[in-house]
Amino acid sequence: MLRNLKWSQAEKRAARRAFDLAYERECAALIKQVQKIARGLDEPDDVWKLSDFIVQRRKDIDDTYDFRISVLPQLLARLLSDKWITMADLKGLDEEKRETIQELVVTLNHSHD
């Protein structure tokens, strides 16, 4: 089912907009989180803990934000499940893709239960 999805140029652009929006939102949330942690730094070891946290988050974000057409439905489903985007952000995708992504969200949410 996922391998048979054909993406028009307009759909690729719409998916890229949603992808970029999710990335911006997640990075903005990370900035706020780092600022909060940084305000609470008291000990030298706290600096290294913050550094380790940032390195790990960078790895997580780099691993997540992989814009390849072959994994795009799964990626968009994950971003929806994690609430970095909404279905409204997927405007421009055809109904089949939106339904496929919604089904993947349900599967993801059940696997987290």
KOLTORKE-23879 format. One line per 5 residues: number of its first residue (from 1); their letters; for each residue x, y, z of C-alpha. Coordinates in nm, 2 decimals, padded with zeros to 4 digits. Layout:
NUM = a = X,Y,Z; ...
END
This chain:
1 = mlrnl = 00.00,00.00,00.00; 00.27,00.26,00.10; 00.50,00.17,-00.19; 00.22,00.23,-00.44; 00.16,00.59,-00.34
6 = kwsqa = 00.25,00.84,-00.61; 00.34,01.19,-00.51; 00.27,01.48,-00.74; 00.51,01.78,-00.73; 00.24,01.98,-00.55
11 = ekraa = 00.19,01.71,-00.29; 00.57,01.69,-00.24; 00.57,02.07,-00.18; 00.27,02.04,00.06; 00.45,01.76,00.25
16 = rrafd = 00.77,01.96,00.27; 00.58,02.26,00.41; 00.44,02.03,00.69; 00.78,01.88,00.74; 00.94,02.22,00.78
21 = layer = 00.67,02.34,01.00; 00.71,02.04,01.24; 01.09,02.09,01.24; 01.05,02.46,01.33; 00.80,02.38,01.60
26 = ecaal = 01.01,02.10,01.76; 01.32,02.32,01.75; 01.13,02.61,01.91; 01.02,02.38,02.19; 01.38,02.25,02.23
31 = ikqvq = 01.51,02.61,02.26; 01.26,02.68,02.53; 01.35,02.36,02.71; 01.73,02.44,02.69; 01.67,02.79,02.81
36 = kiarg = 01.48,02.66,03.11; 01.75,02.40,03.19; 02.02,02.66,03.15; 01.86,02.89,03.40; 01.89,02.62,03.66
41 = ldepd = 02.26,02.54,03.61; 02.43,02.54,03.95; 02.72,02.30,03.92; 02.99,02.24,03.66; 02.85,01.89,03.60
46 = dvwkl = 02.52,02.05,03.51; 02.69,02.21,03.20; 02.80,01.87,03.08; 02.46,01.72,03.14; 02.30,02.00,02.94
51 = sdfiv = 02.56,01.93,02.66; 02.48,01.56,02.66; 02.11,01.64,02.65; 02.15,01.87,02.35; 02.37,01.62,02.16
56 = qrrkd = 02.11,01.35,02.22; 01.82,01.57,02.11; 02.02,01.66,01.80; 02.06,01.29,01.72; 01.69,01.23,01.78
61 = iddty = 01.58,01.52,01.56; 01.83,01.43,01.28; 01.71,01.07,01.29; 01.34,01.18,01.27; 01.35,01.45,01.01
66 = dfris = 01.44,01.24,00.70; 01.25,01.37,00.40; 01.26,01.07,00.17; 00.95,00.99,-00.03; 00.98,00.62,00.06
71 = vlpql = 00.92,00.69,00.43; 00.72,01.01,00.40; 00.38,00.87,00.51; 00.54,00.71,00.82; 00.73,01.03,00.90
76 = larll = 00.42,01.25,00.87; 00.22,01.00,01.08; 00.49,01.02,01.35; 00.49,01.40,01.34; 00.11,01.39,01.37
81 = sdkwi = 00.12,01.14,01.65; 00.38,01.36,01.84; 00.16,01.66,01.77; 00.42,01.86,01.58; 00.17,01.90,01.30
86 = tmadl = -00.21,01.86,01.25; -00.41,01.72,00.97; -00.48,02.08,00.86; -00.10,02.12,00.80; -00.13,01.84,00.55
91 = kglde = -00.36,02.04,00.32; -00.26,01.97,-00.04; -00.23,01.60,00.00; -00.49,01.38,-00.17; -00.75,01.19,00.03
96 = ekret = -00.58,00.86,-00.01; -00.25,00.99,00.14; -00.43,01.16,00.42; -00.63,00.84,00.51; -00.31,00.64,00.49
101 = iqelv = -00.13,00.88,00.72; -00.43,00.88,00.96; -00.43,00.49,00.97; -00.05,00.50,01.04; -00.12,00.74,01.33
106 = vtlnh = -00.37,00.49,01.48; -00.12,00.21,01.44; 00.16,00.42,01.61; -00.07,00.52,01.90; -00.17,00.16,01.96
111 = shd = 00.19,00.05,01.96; 00.26,00.31,02.23; -00.02,00.18,02.46
END
